[in-house]
Amino acid sequence: MKLRTDVADMLREGISQRDIMRTLHVSYKTVTSHRIALSLPAPKRGGHPLRPIEDEFHARTEPVDGGHLRWTGHRAHGVPRLGQQGKHPSAYRVGFRLYHGREPIGHAKPGCGYAQCVAPAHLEDRPMREQLRAQMAGIFGGAQ
């Protein structure tokens, strides 16, 4: 049997049979026969390879005017959420970590005024909000 190099390469990279069929427009039988000829294990059921959390985050956003990012993915109780390996981190936390390179202290929230914006540069954690309140109180007076 002559093997197609494109199918063989994708199988060796661990790409799912379904993705190979869609990408290369080949049949299930073609992909299966190649996998068997290459002595590769049968595909695992019930899942697909995990993409990096950054890719998952950006795949579920769309830009809107003003540099904001609107969340298009899943929400739980109104909070944008990602789901990966049984965990459901807030998109706010993930975006904050992407931009600031650290975990937020307390809740991460948009500080730009756009409801539920997940643009990483627009997210603030508790110390950032407290600092802003203190600065505003210093400028305009009043209790902190």
Secondary structure, 3 states (H helix, E strand, C coil): CCCCHHHHHHHHCCCCHHHHHHHHCCCHHHHHHHHHHCCCCCCCCCCCCCCCHHHHHHHCEEEEHHHEEEECCCEECCEEECCECCECCEHHHHHHHHHHCCCCCCCCEECCCCCCECCHHHEECHHHHHHHHHHHHHHHCCCC
